């Protein structure tokens, strides 16, 4: 299996572990009365499965993205880019532009 696929699957699994921990904490502390929903309704296991799957997608994506963004090398070389000042036009006639008078009715 290619290394990049192993990398993505490994960090997606870490996201799954974080999602399971988060779901367990939500159930343990009974946030938004989720524990009652899961244990006292017939749709509770489906709600729990959906909650775990959506949290896995969220935390797995964050974990993969965070690891990919921290993979880069530091590039602090001072030799890149042009460092000249930007030209600033103070006079409107420099581009052959003339202001056009606009008359507005005072209807307020």
N, C-alpha and C positions, 0 to 999 in steps of 0.2 A: 504494500500500500504506500502511495506517495507520502512524503513528509508533511505536505501542507494539509492533506486530508486527515492524517493522524493528529496534527495540531488542532484543526477545527473540531474534530470529534472529542479530543481530550478536554478542550475548554468548554465545549457544549455539555459534556458530562459534569464538569465543575459547576456550570450554571444549573444543571439538574439538581445537584446536591444542595446548592444554595436555595433553589426553589422549594425543595422538600423541607429544608430547615425553616424557611420562611412560612410555608404552609403549616408546619407543625406548631410554630410559635403563634400563628393566627388562631389555630384551633385551640391551643392550650390557654391562651389569654382571652379566648372567646370574643374576639374583636368583631363588631357588627353582628353579634349573636350567630356566627357561622357554625359553631359547635352544635347549637340547637337545630339549625337547618340540616346539617349533615346527619345527625343522629335521630331526628324525629320526623323526617319526611321521607317519602318513597323516592324522591328525586335527589336525595342527599348525596349518595355515592356518585351520581352523574355530575352534580355540582362540584364535588371534591375533585373528580377527575379533570373536569374543565379548568378548575382553578389551578391545579398542579400543572397541566399542560400549558396554560397561558403564562404562568409564572416561569416555567421552564423556557419558553420562547423568549420572554423578556430578559431574564437573568442570563440565559445562555448567550443571547445576542450581545448583551452588555459585556460579558466576560470575553467573548471572542473579539469584539471591537476594541476593548481596552488592551488586550494582549497584542493585537495587530498594531495599534497606534504606538505602543511602547517598544516595538521591535526595532525601530529606526536607529540609525547612528547619529550621534551629535555632529552637526555640520555648522561649526562656528567660524568658518573661514571668513576673513574680511576681504577676500578678493573678488567677491561676486557683486554684480549690479553696478549700474552707473549712478554716481552720487552727485550729479550736477543739480543746481537749483532749477526749479520749474519756472518757465517764463510767466510773468504776471503782467497783464495788460491793464494799466490804470486809465488809459485814455480810450474812450469808445471810438474815436476817429482813427485809431491805429488799424482797425480792420474795415475802414470805410463804412462804419455804421453810424447812423444818425438817429437820435431819439425821435419817436413819432408822438406828437401830442395827442392825448386821448381826452375827450370831454365826456364826463359822466354826469347824468342827471342826479340831482339831489332829491331822491324820492323817499327818504326815510322819515 
